[in-house]
């Protein structure tokens, strides 16, 4: 499903115009993004949890030369599906 499909589905389910549905989807994405930037988790009961995971620094190898390289620590967004979502998909 693409964003345009999601917007159309939200518009048809809520009776909103497509522009209003697009604004709602954009607001949701922006809210989740800003919360994750601040380091906060976003929990939607029954759906899932958006969180930031920290990957520690590790050592890797350059596949072309085989030389050891240091891969720096980084933060990455993650999503954990909730119980109700898992049951619905099953």
PyMOL Python script that loads the backbone (N, CA, C, O; Angstrom):
from pymol import cmd

cmd.read_pdbstr("""\
ATOM      1  N   UNK A   1       0.845  -1.176   0.000  1.00  0.00           N
ATOM      2  CA  UNK A   1       0.000   0.000   0.000  1.00  0.00           C
ATOM      3  C   UNK A   1       0.884   1.230   0.000  1.00  0.00           C
ATOM      4  O   UNK A   1       1.799   1.354   0.814  1.00  0.00           O
ATOM      5  N   UNK A   2       0.605   2.129  -0.912  1.00  0.00           N
ATOM      6  CA  UNK A   2       1.322   3.388  -0.996  1.00  0.00           C
ATOM      7  C   UNK A   2       0.616   4.455  -0.165  1.00  0.00           C
ATOM      8  O   UNK A   2      -0.513   4.262   0.287  1.00  0.00           O
ATOM      9  N   UNK A   3       1.295   5.580   0.027  1.00  0.00           N
ATOM     10  CA  UNK A   3       0.714   6.660   0.810  1.00  0.00           C
ATOM     11  C   UNK A   3      -0.604   7.127   0.199  1.00  0.00           C
ATOM     12  O   UNK A   3      -1.560   7.389   0.929  1.00  0.00           O
ATOM     13  N   UNK A   4      -0.669   7.235  -1.117  1.00  0.00           N
ATOM     14  CA  UNK A   4      -1.902   7.684  -1.773  1.00  0.00           C
ATOM     15  C   UNK A   4      -3.041   6.697  -1.494  1.00  0.00           C
ATOM     16  O   UNK A   4      -4.187   7.112  -1.323  1.00  0.00           O
ATOM     17  N   UNK A   5      -2.736   5.405  -1.445  1.00  0.00           N
ATOM     18  CA  UNK A   5      -3.755   4.410  -1.119  1.00  0.00           C
ATOM     19  C   UNK A   5      -4.227   4.567   0.326  1.00  0.00           C
ATOM     20  O   UNK A   5      -5.417   4.451   0.618  1.00  0.00           O
ATOM     21  N   UNK A   6      -3.280   4.832   1.223  1.00  0.00           N
ATOM     22  CA  UNK A   6      -3.626   5.053   2.631  1.00  0.00           C
ATOM     23  C   UNK A   6      -4.503   6.285   2.777  1.00  0.00           C
ATOM     24  O   UNK A   6      -5.490   6.257   3.512  1.00  0.00           O
ATOM     25  N   UNK A   7      -4.157   7.357   2.094  1.00  0.00           N
ATOM     26  CA  UNK A   7      -4.950   8.587   2.146  1.00  0.00           C
ATOM     27  C   UNK A   7      -6.367   8.331   1.634  1.00  0.00           C
ATOM     28  O   UNK A   7      -7.341   8.774   2.242  1.00  0.00           O
ATOM     29  N   UNK A   8      -6.477   7.618   0.520  1.00  0.00           N
ATOM     30  CA  UNK A   8      -7.801   7.309  -0.031  1.00  0.00           C
ATOM     31  C   UNK A   8      -8.622   6.463   0.931  1.00  0.00           C
ATOM     32  O   UNK A   8      -9.823   6.686   1.081  1.00  0.00           O
ATOM     33  N   UNK A   9      -7.993   5.505   1.578  1.00  0.00           N
ATOM     34  CA  UNK A   9      -8.689   4.636   2.538  1.00  0.00           C
ATOM     35  C   UNK A   9      -9.152   5.442   3.760  1.00  0.00           C
ATOM     36  O   UNK A   9     -10.279   5.271   4.225  1.00  0.00           O
ATOM     37  N   UNK A  10      -8.293   6.307   4.270  1.00  0.00           N
ATOM     38  CA  UNK A  10      -8.667   7.154   5.414  1.00  0.00           C
ATOM     39  C   UNK A  10      -9.813   8.072   5.019  1.00  0.00           C
ATOM     40  O   UNK A  10     -10.749   8.263   5.796  1.00  0.00           O
ATOM     41  N   UNK A  11      -9.753   8.633   3.839  1.00  0.00           N
ATOM     42  CA  UNK A  11     -10.813   9.535   3.378  1.00  0.00           C
ATOM     43  C   UNK A  11     -12.142   8.794   3.271  1.00  0.00           C
ATOM     44  O   UNK A  11     -13.177   9.317   3.685  1.00  0.00           O
ATOM     45  N   UNK A  12     -12.123   7.589   2.723  1.00  0.00           N
ATOM     46  CA  UNK A  12     -13.384   6.851   2.564  1.00  0.00           C
ATOM     47  C   UNK A  12     -13.936   6.349   3.897  1.00  0.00           C
ATOM     48  O   UNK A  12     -15.153   6.274   4.068  1.00  0.00           O
ATOM     49  N   UNK A  13     -13.063   6.004   4.841  1.00  0.00           N
ATOM     50  CA  UNK A  13     -13.529   5.486   6.136  1.00  0.00           C
ATOM     51  C   UNK A  13     -14.027   6.579   7.068  1.00  0.00           C
ATOM     52  O   UNK A  13     -14.890   6.331   7.911  1.00  0.00           O
ATOM     53  N   UNK A  14     -13.489   7.789   6.924  1.00  0.00           N
ATOM     54  CA  UNK A  14     -13.842   8.863   7.853  1.00  0.00           C
ATOM     55  C   UNK A  14     -14.774   9.906   7.266  1.00  0.00           C
ATOM     56  O   UNK A  14     -15.341  10.713   8.003  1.00  0.00           O
ATOM     57  N   UNK A  15     -14.939   9.904   5.955  1.00  0.00           N
ATOM     58  CA  UNK A  15     -15.759  10.928   5.321  1.00  0.00           C
ATOM     59  C   UNK A  15     -15.032  12.236   5.117  1.00  0.00           C
ATOM     60  O   UNK A  15     -15.647  13.234   4.740  1.00  0.00           O
ATOM     61  N   UNK A  16     -13.732  12.253   5.360  1.00  0.00           N
ATOM     62  CA  UNK A  16     -12.933  13.452   5.133  1.00  0.00           C
ATOM     63  C   UNK A  16     -12.664  13.610   3.646  1.00  0.00           C
ATOM     64  O   UNK A  16     -12.766  12.654   2.877  1.00  0.00           O
ATOM     65  N   UNK A  17     -12.321  14.819   3.256  1.00  0.00           N
ATOM     66  CA  UNK A  17     -11.877  15.019   1.887  1.00  0.00           C
ATOM     67  C   UNK A  17     -10.481  14.402   1.750  1.00  0.00           C
ATOM     68  O   UNK A  17      -9.814  14.126   2.747  1.00  0.00           O
ATOM     69  N   UNK A  18     -10.058  14.193   0.523  1.00  0.00           N
ATOM     70  CA  UNK A  18      -8.727  13.612   0.317  1.00  0.00           C
ATOM     71  C   UNK A  18      -7.636  14.548   0.825  1.00  0.00           C
ATOM     72  O   UNK A  18      -6.612  14.091   1.333  1.00  0.00           O
ATOM     73  N   UNK A  19      -7.850  15.848   0.692  1.00  0.00           N
ATOM     74  CA  UNK A  19      -6.861  16.807   1.192  1.00  0.00           C
ATOM     75  C   UNK A  19      -6.781  16.743   2.709  1.00  0.00           C
ATOM     76  O   UNK A  19      -5.686  16.748   3.272  1.00  0.00           O
ATOM     77  N   UNK A  20      -7.927  16.684   3.374  1.00  0.00           N
ATOM     78  CA  UNK A  20      -7.932  16.602   4.839  1.00  0.00           C
ATOM     79  C   UNK A  20      -7.327  15.279   5.307  1.00  0.00           C
ATOM     80  O   UNK A  20      -6.602  15.247   6.302  1.00  0.00           O
ATOM     81  N   UNK A  21      -7.620  14.193   4.601  1.00  0.00           N
ATOM     82  CA  UNK A  21      -7.047  12.894   4.955  1.00  0.00           C
ATOM     83  C   UNK A  21      -5.534  12.905   4.756  1.00  0.00           C
ATOM     84  O   UNK A  21      -4.790  12.347   5.563  1.00  0.00           O
ATOM     85  N   UNK A  22      -5.083  13.548   3.668  1.00  0.00           N
ATOM     86  CA  UNK A  22      -3.645  13.666   3.428  1.00  0.00           C
ATOM     87  C   UNK A  22      -2.984  14.471   4.540  1.00  0.00           C
ATOM     88  O   UNK A  22      -1.904  14.110   5.009  1.00  0.00           O
ATOM     89  N   UNK A  23      -3.622  15.558   4.966  1.00  0.00           N
ATOM     90  CA  UNK A  23      -3.091  16.366   6.068  1.00  0.00           C
ATOM     91  C   UNK A  23      -3.030  15.554   7.355  1.00  0.00           C
ATOM     92  O   UNK A  23      -2.077  15.687   8.123  1.00  0.00           O
ATOM     93  N   UNK A  24      -4.036  14.711   7.601  1.00  0.00           N
ATOM     94  CA  UNK A  24      -4.059  13.880   8.810  1.00  0.00           C
ATOM     95  C   UNK A  24      -2.932  12.851   8.785  1.00  0.00           C
ATOM     96  O   UNK A  24      -2.260  12.634   9.794  1.00  0.00           O
ATOM     97  N   UNK A  25      -2.729  12.224   7.637  1.00  0.00           N
ATOM     98  CA  UNK A  25      -1.642  11.237   7.516  1.00  0.00           C
ATOM     99  C   UNK A  25      -0.290  11.928   7.677  1.00  0.00           C
ATOM    100  O   UNK A  25       0.590  11.412   8.365  1.00  0.00           O
ATOM    101  N   UNK A  26      -0.122  13.077   7.054  1.00  0.00           N
ATOM    102  CA  UNK A  26       1.127  13.834   7.198  1.00  0.00           C
ATOM    103  C   UNK A  26       1.361  14.251   8.650  1.00  0.00           C
ATOM    104  O   UNK A  26       2.490  14.193   9.136  1.00  0.00           O
ATOM    105  N   UNK A  27       0.310  14.668   9.337  1.00  0.00           N
ATOM    106  CA  UNK A  27       0.439  15.072  10.739  1.00  0.00           C
ATOM    107  C   UNK A  27       0.848  13.891  11.607  1.00  0.00           C
ATOM    108  O   UNK A  27       1.666  14.038  12.515  1.00  0.00           O
ATOM    109  N   UNK A  28       0.282  12.720  11.330  1.00  0.00           N
ATOM    110  CA  UNK A  28       0.653  11.519  12.087  1.00  0.00           C
ATOM    111  C   UNK A  28       2.136  11.188  11.883  1.00  0.00           C
ATOM    112  O   UNK A  28       2.861  10.941  12.846  1.00  0.00           O
ATOM    113  N   UNK A  29       2.571  11.185  10.635  1.00  0.00           N
ATOM    114  CA  UNK A  29       3.969  10.868  10.329  1.00  0.00           C
ATOM    115  C   UNK A  29       4.903  11.896  10.968  1.00  0.00           C
ATOM    116  O   UNK A  29       5.928  11.527  11.542  1.00  0.00           O
ATOM    117  N   UNK A  30       4.559  13.176  10.874  1.00  0.00           N
ATOM    118  CA  UNK A  30       5.388  14.230  11.470  1.00  0.00           C
ATOM    119  C   UNK A  30       5.447  14.103  12.987  1.00  0.00           C
ATOM    120  O   UNK A  30       6.500  14.320  13.586  1.00  0.00           O
ATOM    121  N   UNK A  31       4.328  13.753  13.612  1.00  0.00           N
ATOM    122  CA  UNK A  31       4.291  13.603  15.066  1.00  0.00           C
ATOM    123  C   UNK A  31       5.165  12.446  15.524  1.00  0.00           C
ATOM    124  O   UNK A  31       5.925  12.577  16.483  1.00  0.00           O
ATOM    125  N   UNK A  32       5.057  11.324  14.843  1.00  0.00           N
ATOM    126  CA  UNK A  32       5.884  10.160  15.191  1.00  0.00           C
ATOM    127  C   UNK A  32       7.356  10.485  14.971  1.00  0.00           C
ATOM    128  O   UNK A  32       8.195  10.153  15.808  1.00  0.00           O
ATOM    129  N   UNK A  33       7.676  11.130  13.854  1.00  0.00           N
ATOM    130  CA  UNK A  33       9.057  11.482  13.550  1.00  0.00           C
ATOM    131  C   UNK A  33       9.644  12.408  14.602  1.00  0.00           C
ATOM    132  O   UNK A  33      10.763  12.182  15.062  1.00  0.00           O
ATOM    133  N   UNK A  34       8.916  13.440  14.990  1.00  0.00           N
ATOM    134  CA  UNK A  34       9.447  14.385  15.984  1.00  0.00           C
ATOM    135  C   UNK A  34       9.592  13.731  17.355  1.00  0.00           C
ATOM    136  O   UNK A  34      10.530  14.039  18.090  1.00  0.00           O
ATOM    137  N   UNK A  35       8.676  12.833  17.706  1.00  0.00           N
ATOM    138  CA  UNK A  35       8.797  12.135  18.986  1.00  0.00           C
ATOM    139  C   UNK A  35      10.034  11.243  18.992  1.00  0.00           C
ATOM    140  O   UNK A  35      10.755  11.196  19.989  1.00  0.00           O
ATOM    141  N   UNK A  36      10.285  10.541  17.899  1.00  0.00           N
ATOM    142  CA  UNK A  36      11.459   9.672  17.827  1.00  0.00           C
ATOM    143  C   UNK A  36      12.751  10.490  17.825  1.00  0.00           C
ATOM    144  O   UNK A  36      13.755  10.056  18.390  1.00  0.00           O
ATOM    145  N   UNK A  37      12.737  11.668  17.195  1.00  0.00           N
ATOM    146  CA  UNK A  37      13.911  12.543  17.212  1.00  0.00           C
ATOM    147  C   UNK A  37      14.273  12.944  18.632  1.00  0.00           C
ATOM    148  O   UNK A  37      15.450  13.047  18.977  1.00  0.00           O
ATOM    149  N   UNK A  38      13.239  13.173  19.467  1.00  0.00           N
ATOM    150  CA  UNK A  38      13.466  13.557  20.862  1.00  0.00           C
ATOM    151  C   UNK A  38      13.854  12.369  21.725  1.00  0.00           C
ATOM    152  O   UNK A  38      14.252  12.544  22.877  1.00  0.00           O
ATOM    153  N   UNK A  39      13.742  11.154  21.178  1.00  0.00           N
ATOM    154  CA  UNK A  39      14.077   9.959  21.942  1.00  0.00           C
ATOM    155  C   UNK A  39      12.884   9.336  22.641  1.00  0.00           C
ATOM    156  O   UNK A  39      13.043   8.389  23.411  1.00  0.00           O
ATOM    157  N   UNK A  40      11.686   9.858  22.382  1.00  0.00           N
ATOM    158  CA  UNK A  40      10.478   9.313  22.992  1.00  0.00           C
ATOM    159  C   UNK A  40       9.950   8.134  22.176  1.00  0.00           C
ATOM    160  O   UNK A  40      10.163   8.055  20.966  1.00  0.00           O
ATOM    161  N   UNK A  41       9.263   7.225  22.854  1.00  0.00           N
ATOM    162  CA  UNK A  41       8.582   6.126  22.188  1.00  0.00           C
ATOM    163  C   UNK A  41       7.150   6.552  21.885  1.00  0.00           C
ATOM    164  O   UNK A  41       6.590   7.398  22.581  1.00  0.00           O
ATOM    165  N   UNK A  42       6.560   5.966  20.849  1.00  0.00           N
ATOM    166  CA  UNK A  42       5.164   6.215  20.506  1.00  0.00           C
ATOM    167  C   UNK A  42       4.439   4.882  20.608  1.00  0.00           C
ATOM    168  O   UNK A  42       4.693   3.971  19.820  1.00  0.00           O
ATOM    169  N   UNK A  43       3.538   4.768  21.576  1.00  0.00           N
ATOM    170  CA  UNK A  43       2.805   3.533  21.819  1.00  0.00           C
ATOM    171  C   UNK A  43       1.356   3.724  21.423  1.00  0.00           C
ATOM    172  O   UNK A  43       0.664   4.593  21.953  1.00  0.00           O
ATOM    173  N   UNK A  44       0.897   2.900  20.481  1.00  0.00           N
ATOM    174  CA  UNK A  44      -0.504   2.894  20.071  1.00  0.00           C
ATOM    175  C   UNK A  44      -1.050   1.544  20.516  1.00  0.00           C
ATOM    176  O   UNK A  44      -0.792   0.522  19.882  1.00  0.00           O
ATOM    177  N   UNK A  45      -1.802   1.548  21.605  1.00  0.00           N
ATOM    178  CA  UNK A  45      -2.277   0.312  22.207  1.00  0.00           C
ATOM    179  C   UNK A  45      -3.041  -0.527  21.193  1.00  0.00           C
ATOM    180  O   UNK A  45      -3.943  -0.041  20.511  1.00  0.00           O
ATOM    181  N   UNK A  46      -2.662  -1.788  21.111  1.00  0.00           N
ATOM    182  CA  UNK A  46      -3.286  -2.717  20.185  1.00  0.00           C
ATOM    183  C   UNK A  46      -2.660  -2.714  18.812  1.00  0.00           C
ATOM    184  O   UNK A  46      -2.823  -3.675  18.061  1.00  0.00           O
ATOM    185  N   UNK A  47      -1.943  -1.650  18.462  1.00  0.00           N
ATOM    186  CA  UNK A  47      -1.315  -1.563  17.137  1.00  0.00           C
ATOM    187  C   UNK A  47       0.174  -1.865  17.218  1.00  0.00           C
ATOM    188  O   UNK A  47       0.670  -2.775  16.554  1.00  0.00           O
ATOM    189  N   UNK A  48       0.885  -1.092  18.039  1.00  0.00           N
ATOM    190  CA  UNK A  48       2.313  -1.327  18.161  1.00  0.00           C
ATOM    191  C   UNK A  48       3.047  -0.164  18.790  1.00  0.00           C
ATOM    192  O   UNK A  48       2.448   0.796  19.273  1.00  0.00           O
ATOM    193  N   UNK A  49       4.362  -0.280  18.769  1.00  0.00           N
ATOM    194  CA  UNK A  49       5.213   0.705  19.422  1.00  0.00           C
ATOM    195  C   UNK A  49       6.344   1.117  18.475  1.00  0.00           C
ATOM    196  O   UNK A  49       7.088   0.276  17.969  1.00  0.00           O
ATOM    197  N   UNK A  50       6.455   2.422  18.251  1.00  0.00           N
ATOM    198  CA  UNK A  50       7.578   2.977  17.510  1.00  0.00           C
ATOM    199  C   UNK A  50       8.623   3.380  18.539  1.00  0.00           C
ATOM    200  O   UNK A  50       8.295   4.034  19.529  1.00  0.00           O
ATOM    201  N   UNK A  51       9.867   3.001  18.320  1.00  0.00           N
ATOM    202  CA  UNK A  51      10.915   3.311  19.284  1.00  0.00           C
ATOM    203  C   UNK A  51      12.236   3.542  18.566  1.00  0.00           C
ATOM    204  O   UNK A  51      12.380   3.235  17.383  1.00  0.00           O
ATOM    205  N   UNK A  52      13.197   4.086  19.303  1.00  0.00           N
ATOM    206  CA  UNK A  52      14.539   4.298  18.783  1.00  0.00           C
ATOM    207  C   UNK A  52      15.444   3.271  19.436  1.00  0.00           C
ATOM    208  O   UNK A  52      15.493   3.153  20.660  1.00  0.00           O
ATOM    209  N   UNK A  53      16.157   2.533  18.605  1.00  0.00           N
ATOM    210  CA  UNK A  53      17.114   1.549  19.118  1.00  0.00           C
ATOM    211  C   UNK A  53      18.518   2.061  18.854  1.00  0.00           C
ATOM    212  O   UNK A  53      18.784   2.686  17.827  1.00  0.00           O
ATOM    213  N   UNK A  54      19.414   1.789  19.797  1.00  0.00           N
ATOM    214  CA  UNK A  54      20.801   2.236  19.685  1.00  0.00           C
ATOM    215  C   UNK A  54      21.668   1.036  19.312  1.00  0.00           C
ATOM    216  O   UNK A  54      21.663   0.009  19.990  1.00  0.00           O
ATOM    217  N   UNK A  55      22.398   1.189  18.235  1.00  0.00           N
ATOM    218  CA  UNK A  55      23.361   0.169  17.831  1.00  0.00           C
ATOM    219  C   UNK A  55      24.728   0.617  18.318  1.00  0.00           C
ATOM    220  O   UNK A  55      25.158   1.732  18.022  1.00  0.00           O
ATOM    221  N   UNK A  56      25.404  -0.229  19.051  1.00  0.00           N
ATOM    222  CA  UNK A  56      26.707   0.148  19.579  1.00  0.00           C
ATOM    223  C   UNK A  56      27.770   0.074  18.484  1.00  0.00           C
ATOM    224  O   UNK A  56      27.561  -0.517  17.424  1.00  0.00           O
ATOM    225  N   UNK A  57      28.914   0.692  18.773  1.00  0.00           N
ATOM    226  CA  UNK A  57      30.019   0.677  17.826  1.00  0.00           C
ATOM    227  C   UNK A  57      30.510  -0.758  17.685  1.00  0.00           C
ATOM    228  O   UNK A  57      30.580  -1.502  18.663  1.00  0.00           O
ATOM    229  N   UNK A  58      30.850  -1.135  16.456  1.00  0.00           N
ATOM    230  CA  UNK A  58      31.331  -2.490  16.237  1.00  0.00           C
ATOM    231  C   UNK A  58      32.396  -2.474  15.146  1.00  0.00           C
ATOM    232  O   UNK A  58      32.593  -1.482  14.444  1.00  0.00           O
ATOM    233  N   UNK A  59      33.062  -3.595  15.035  1.00  0.00           N
ATOM    234  CA  UNK A  59      34.118  -3.713  14.044  1.00  0.00           C
ATOM    235  C   UNK A  59      33.605  -4.507  12.853  1.00  0.00           C
ATOM    236  O   UNK A  59      32.919  -5.515  13.021  1.00  0.00           O
ATOM    237  N   UNK A  60      33.931  -4.063  11.675  1.00  0.00           N
ATOM    238  CA  UNK A  60      33.536  -4.764  10.463  1.00  0.00           C
ATOM    239  C   UNK A  60      34.720  -4.910   9.534  1.00  0.00           C
ATOM    240  O   UNK A  60      35.852  -4.568   9.877  1.00  0.00           O
ATOM    241  N   UNK A  61      34.436  -5.424   8.354  1.00  0.00           N
ATOM    242  CA  UNK A  61      35.497  -5.605   7.365  1.00  0.00           C
ATOM    243  C   UNK A  61      35.058  -5.030   6.027  1.00  0.00           C
ATOM    244  O   UNK A  61      33.897  -5.151   5.635  1.00  0.00           O
ATOM    245  N   UNK A  62      35.989  -4.411   5.340  1.00  0.00           N
ATOM    246  CA  UNK A  62      35.753  -3.935   3.988  1.00  0.00           C
ATOM    247  C   UNK A  62      35.689  -5.168   3.086  1.00  0.00           C
ATOM    248  O   UNK A  62      36.666  -5.913   3.017  1.00  0.00           O
ATOM    249  N   UNK A  63      34.572  -5.408   2.392  1.00  0.00           N
ATOM    250  CA  UNK A  63      34.469  -6.635   1.601  1.00  0.00           C
ATOM    251  C   UNK A  63      35.438  -6.692   0.412  1.00  0.00           C
ATOM    252  O   UNK A  63      35.761  -7.781  -0.063  1.00  0.00           O
ATOM    253  N   UNK A  64      35.898  -5.549  -0.067  1.00  0.00           N
ATOM    254  CA  UNK A  64      36.817  -5.553  -1.207  1.00  0.00           C
ATOM    255  C   UNK A  64      38.255  -5.835  -0.788  1.00  0.00           C
ATOM    256  O   UNK A  64      38.971  -6.585  -1.453  1.00  0.00           O
ATOM    257  N   UNK A  65      38.673  -5.223   0.328  1.00  0.00           N
ATOM    258  CA  UNK A  65      40.075  -5.355   0.738  1.00  0.00           C
ATOM    259  C   UNK A  65      40.264  -6.287   1.922  1.00  0.00           C
ATOM    260  O   UNK A  65      41.365  -6.790   2.144  1.00  0.00           O
ATOM    261  N   UNK A  66      39.208  -6.522   2.683  1.00  0.00           N
ATOM    262  CA  UNK A  66      39.336  -7.354   3.888  1.00  0.00           C
ATOM    263  C   UNK A  66      39.885  -6.588   5.077  1.00  0.00           C
ATOM    264  O   UNK A  66      40.082  -7.162   6.148  1.00  0.00           O
ATOM    265  N   UNK A  67      40.136  -5.289   4.900  1.00  0.00           N
ATOM    266  CA  UNK A  67      40.678  -4.477   5.989  1.00  0.00           C
ATOM    267  C   UNK A  67      39.620  -4.249   7.063  1.00  0.00           C
ATOM    268  O   UNK A  67      38.434  -4.108   6.765  1.00  0.00           O
ATOM    269  N   UNK A  68      40.071  -4.215   8.318  1.00  0.00           N
ATOM    270  CA  UNK A  68      39.160  -3.958   9.433  1.00  0.00           C
ATOM    271  C   UNK A  68      38.750  -2.490   9.417  1.00  0.00           C
ATOM    272  O   UNK A  68      39.571  -1.606   9.174  1.00  0.00           O
ATOM    273  N   UNK A  69      37.458  -2.244   9.681  1.00  0.00           N
ATOM    274  CA  UNK A  69      36.968  -0.879   9.788  1.00  0.00           C
ATOM    275  C   UNK A  69      36.115  -0.771  11.044  1.00  0.00           C
ATOM    276  O   UNK A  69      35.573  -1.765  11.527  1.00  0.00           O
ATOM    277  N   UNK A  70      36.007   0.415  11.552  1.00  0.00           N
ATOM    278  CA  UNK A  70      35.192   0.674  12.722  1.00  0.00           C
ATOM    279  C   UNK A  70      33.849   1.242  12.263  1.00  0.00           C
ATOM    280  O   UNK A  70      33.799   2.274  11.594  1.00  0.00           O
ATOM    281  N   UNK A  71      32.772   0.565  12.626  1.00  0.00           N
ATOM    282  CA  UNK A  71      31.433   1.040  12.293  1.00  0.00           C
ATOM    283  C   UNK A  71      30.927   1.811  13.504  1.00  0.00           C
ATOM    284  O   UNK A  71      30.797   1.237  14.585  1.00  0.00           O
ATOM    285  N   UNK A  72      30.639   3.104  13.344  1.00  0.00           N
ATOM    286  CA  UNK A  72      30.272   3.925  14.507  1.00  0.00           C
ATOM    287  C   UNK A  72      28.898   3.561  15.072  1.00  0.00           C
ATOM    288  O   UNK A  72      28.073   2.946  14.397  1.00  0.00           O
ATOM    289  N   UNK A  73      28.679   3.951  16.308  1.00  0.00           N
ATOM    290  CA  UNK A  73      27.379   3.753  16.954  1.00  0.00           C
ATOM    291  C   UNK A  73      26.344   4.608  16.244  1.00  0.00           C
ATOM    292  O   UNK A  73      26.664   5.679  15.730  1.00  0.00           O
ATOM    293  N   UNK A  74      25.107   4.138  16.215  1.00  0.00           N
ATOM    294  CA  UNK A  74      24.047   4.871  15.534  1.00  0.00           C
ATOM    295  C   UNK A  74      22.705   4.593  16.188  1.00  0.00           C
ATOM    296  O   UNK A  74      22.536   3.606  16.904  1.00  0.00           O
ATOM    297  N   UNK A  75      21.767   5.471  15.933  1.00  0.00           N
ATOM    298  CA  UNK A  75      20.390   5.280  16.388  1.00  0.00           C
ATOM    299  C   UNK A  75      19.547   4.937  15.171  1.00  0.00           C
ATOM    300  O   UNK A  75      19.758   5.491  14.092  1.00  0.00           O
ATOM    301  N   UNK A  76      18.595   4.028  15.338  1.00  0.00           N
ATOM    302  CA  UNK A  76      17.750   3.626  14.230  1.00  0.00           C
ATOM    303  C   UNK A  76      16.306   3.473  14.704  1.00  0.00           C
ATOM    304  O   UNK A  76      16.073   2.980  15.808  1.00  0.00           O
ATOM    305  N   UNK A  77      15.335   3.884  13.892  1.00  0.00           N
ATOM    306  CA  UNK A  77      13.939   3.712  14.286  1.00  0.00           C
ATOM    307  C   UNK A  77      13.519   2.250  14.140  1.00  0.00           C
ATOM    308  O   UNK A  77      14.013   1.534  13.269  1.00  0.00           O
ATOM    309  N   UNK A  78      12.609   1.823  14.997  1.00  0.00           N
ATOM    310  CA  UNK A  78      12.116   0.445  14.961  1.00  0.00           C
ATOM    311  C   UNK A  78      10.630   0.435  15.292  1.00  0.00           C
ATOM    312  O   UNK A  78      10.116   1.350  15.936  1.00  0.00           O
ATOM    313  N   UNK A  79       9.959  -0.603  14.848  1.00  0.00           N
ATOM    314  CA  UNK A  79       8.541  -0.781  15.140  1.00  0.00           C
ATOM    315  C   UNK A  79       8.333  -2.187  15.662  1.00  0.00           C
ATOM    316  O   UNK A  79       8.816  -3.158  15.080  1.00  0.00           O
ATOM    317  N   UNK A  80       7.605  -2.288  16.771  1.00  0.00           N
ATOM    318  CA  UNK A  80       7.235  -3.579  17.331  1.00  0.00           C
ATOM    319  C   UNK A  80       5.727  -3.699  17.271  1.00  0.00           C
ATOM    320  O   UNK A  80       5.010  -2.881  17.848  1.00  0.00           O
ATOM    321  N   UNK A  81       5.245  -4.707  16.580  1.00  0.00           N
ATOM    322  CA  UNK A  81       3.803  -4.889  16.424  1.00  0.00           C
ATOM    323  C   UNK A  81       3.173  -5.289  17.755  1.00  0.00           C
ATOM    324  O   UNK A  81       3.761  -6.035  18.538  1.00  0.00           O
ATOM    325  N   UNK A  82       1.958  -4.775  17.996  1.00  0.00           N
ATOM    326  CA  UNK A  82       1.213  -5.102  19.205  1.00  0.00           C
ATOM    327  C   UNK A  82       0.482  -6.427  19.060  1.00  0.00           C
ATOM    328  O   UNK A  82       0.405  -6.996  17.971  1.00  0.00           O
ATOM    329  N   UNK A  83      -0.046  -6.902  20.163  1.00  0.00           N
ATOM    330  CA  UNK A  83      -0.719  -8.188  20.212  1.00  0.00           C
ATOM    331  C   UNK A  83      -1.920  -8.257  19.250  1.00  0.00           C
ATOM    332  O   UNK A  83      -2.094  -9.250  18.544  1.00  0.00           O
ATOM    333  N   UNK A  84      -2.730  -7.220  19.226  1.00  0.00           N
ATOM    334  CA  UNK A  84      -3.923  -7.209  18.377  1.00  0.00           C
ATOM    335  C   UNK A  84      -3.529  -7.199  16.887  1.00  0.00           C
ATOM    336  O   UNK A  84      -4.183  -7.860  16.080  1.00  0.00           O
ATOM    337  N   UNK A  85      -2.494  -6.475  16.520  1.00  0.00           N
ATOM    338  CA  UNK A  85      -2.037  -6.438  15.134  1.00  0.00           C
ATOM    339  C   UNK A  85      -1.495  -7.798  14.711  1.00  0.00           C
ATOM    340  O   UNK A  85      -1.779  -8.272  13.611  1.00  0.00           O
ATOM    341  N   UNK A  86      -0.721  -8.416  15.583  1.00  0.00           N
ATOM    342  CA  UNK A  86      -0.190  -9.738  15.281  1.00  0.00           C
ATOM    343  C   UNK A  86      -1.321 -10.745  15.080  1.00  0.00           C
ATOM    344  O   UNK A  86      -1.276 -11.570  14.168  1.00  0.00           O
ATOM    345  N   UNK A  87      -2.333 -10.665  15.942  1.00  0.00           N
ATOM    346  CA  UNK A  87      -3.465 -11.589  15.827  1.00  0.00           C
ATOM    347  C   UNK A  87      -4.270 -11.343  14.550  1.00  0.00           C
ATOM    348  O   UNK A  87      -4.756 -12.292  13.935  1.00  0.00           O
ATOM    349  N   UNK A  88      -4.412 -10.096  14.152  1.00  0.00           N
ATOM    350  CA  UNK A  88      -5.167  -9.756  12.950  1.00  0.00           C
ATOM    351  C   UNK A  88      -4.461 -10.242  11.686  1.00  0.00           C
ATOM    352  O   UNK A  88      -5.116 -10.658  10.731  1.00  0.00           O
ATOM    353  N   UNK A  89      -3.145 -10.191  11.674  1.00  0.00           N
ATOM    354  CA  UNK A  89      -2.381 -10.593  10.521  1.00  0.00           C
ATOM    355  C   UNK A  89      -2.292 -12.115  10.424  1.00  0.00           C
ATOM    356  O   UNK A  89      -2.242 -12.681   9.332  1.00  0.00           O
ATOM    357  N   UNK A  90      -2.275 -12.749  11.564  1.00  0.00           N
ATOM    358  CA  UNK A  90      -2.179 -14.210  11.605  1.00  0.00           C
ATOM    359  C   UNK A  90      -3.350 -14.813  10.952  1.00  0.00           C
ATOM    360  O   UNK A  90      -3.456 -16.037  10.883  1.00  0.00           O
TER     361      UNK A  90
END
""", "prot")
cmd.dss("prot")
cmd.show_as("cartoon", "prot")
cmd.util.cbc("prot")
cmd.orient("prot")
